[in-house]
Amino acid sequence: MMGTTGLIFNEPLLWEMGAKGRTAISIPEQQVPSCPVDENLAGDGPDFPDLCEPDVVRHYTRLSHWNFSVDSGMYPLGSCTMKYNPRTNERQSSLPGIAGAHPLLPDGLNQGSLKMMYELERLLAEITGLEAVTLQPAAGAHGELTGMLIFHAYHSAKGNPRTKILIPDTAHGTNPASATLCGYASISVPSDENGIIDPETVRELMDEETAGIMVTNPNTLGLFENNIKQIASIVHAKGGLVYADGANMNAVIDVVNMKSIGVDVLHLNLHKTFSTPHGGGGPGAGPVCVTKDLERFLPVPRVIKDGNRYVLEENFPDSVGKMHAFHGNFGILVRAYSYILSMGSDLKKVSQYAVLNANYIKERLKDVYHLPYDSDCMHECVFTDKHLQTHKVSTLDLAKRLIDHGFHPPTVYFPLVVSGAIMIEPTETESKETIDQFIEAMRTIAREAAENPEILHQAPKNAKVRRLDETGAARKPRLAG
Ligand SMILES: *Cc1c(COP(=O)(O)O)cnc(C)c1O
């Protein structure tokens, strides 16, 4: 067992610790006469607990151990690319000159940051095959919104913004949400029996009121959309645009040129593919890459190279406007830049190993878990709970039991088209030994389900908390105390 054992602390709140008058600093005794404070300003102050430094450090260190993270073990959360993030990229982004740069610095004093942003745009353009890039969006979903605004601006410039967007039934929920935010109705495109989109289905749905299609490629079943070129030409023939959700880029870096398969607009999740720790709700970045034709609609300001100088330029009259204050989430951009430069031509191996690892897991588990689409997968594989159901065990039980075996559960019940889905994305950064341990845990759980399903119904037993009321947590959050 790894990772989650030894977590049974009963940690009090900070307010329940310490003692009146205890502090973490010592202030020298006052040697000057007191000066009366304005009565309106005086008072008891906020109700902060009285604690010394070790109380605070230990409290937060203990709490941090309750968390599962990619630094504590394998985190095979499908669609999320929870890869290990090399420390060197963290280090570059915390260099004082970078971390401390003020966002209001005039361009003349900010040449280094602007140059780095300019070069990162060029690198992402090269990686995707698309010509122009904005680094502003703060996450994938924000990139989608930017992309939909660009669709809207493009069609409006042609005289009709159009009213609908085609979205496959395997799509991430953020896709229809982003389309809706721009006023587009989402039209669901059913995937075929192989888990991908049939061009004939797109041909039937595509018309001149449809602004385009949003596809995730590889899709959320971990399958490459083999017909993407044909789909793109059907959409283009009706004047539509092709949006690619690039959240799954980890499978195809330096392997697929997105422009050559017909993509017009694509977002990347730097925090997934390009080395930023994520999952705790912290900052991310969702750059959007577009074809030359759509460049004029990109958000402002844009980093422009003027001779040897870099400037932030606002003057793009067709732009969709500003998507983020200042330079976007700059610290994330630095990590991605550092990651791309430090990987160099090995970026291709990232995708090759990510795909190899997922296929290895698929092959080693398909005799015990039901595989709904038995074809070569990309960077993730999707099983179902069909075999577990015979023992009255569900995907949720399996996920909870994996916690007892020391692994973060995979993504479950997504994509929605697969009943009881278990979506496993090992990423390229896990060693064969770790992947073998994961496979062993999955096989052990399949045996437990047959022999003693109660163990699964009672899981997790080693975690700090057992089964949470997830609906209650989302609907009635308790945000204080
Ligand atoms: C993660 C993900 C998104 C959303 O990205 P965020 O950065 O979480 O906003 C969109 N689509 C797919 C397929 C994803 O995996």
The ligand as an SDF file (V2000), in Angstrom:
LIG
                    3D

 15 15  0  0  0  0  0  0  0  0999 V2000
  -10.0410   19.7260  -18.7390 C   0  0  0  0  0  0  0  0  0  0  0  0
  -10.8500   19.7770  -19.9580 C   0  0  0  0  0  0  0  0  0  0  0  0
  -11.5190   20.9560  -20.3350 C   0  0  0  0  0  0  0  0  0  0  0  0
  -11.5830   22.1820  -19.4690 C   0  0  0  0  0  0  0  0  0  0  0  0
  -10.3500   22.7130  -19.1580 O   0  0  0  0  0  0  0  0  0  0  0  0
  -10.1360   23.5930  -17.8290 P   0  0  0  0  0  0  0  0  0  0  0  0
   -8.7320   24.0270  -17.9280 O   0  0  0  0  0  0  0  0  0  0  0  0
  -10.4280   22.6770  -16.6820 O   0  0  0  0  0  0  0  0  0  0  0  0
  -11.1260   24.7250  -17.8970 O   0  0  0  0  0  0  0  0  0  0  0  0
  -12.2040   20.9450  -21.5350 C   0  0  0  0  0  0  0  0  0  0  0  0
  -12.2590   19.8570  -22.3040 N   0  0  0  0  0  0  0  0  0  0  0  0
  -11.6400   18.7070  -21.9590 C   0  0  0  0  0  0  0  0  0  0  0  0
  -11.7240   17.5160  -22.8750 C   0  0  0  0  0  0  0  0  0  0  0  0
  -10.9270   18.6240  -20.7700 C   0  0  0  0  0  0  0  0  0  0  0  0
  -10.3210   17.4780  -20.4210 O   0  0  0  0  0  0  0  0  0  0  0  0
  1  2  1  0
  2  3  1  0
  2 14  2  0
  3  4  1  0
  3 10  2  0
  4  5  1  0
  5  6  1  0
  6  7  2  0
  6  8  1  0
  6  9  1  0
 10 11  1  0
 11 12  2  0
 12 13  1  0
 12 14  1  0
 14 15  1  0
M  END
$$$$
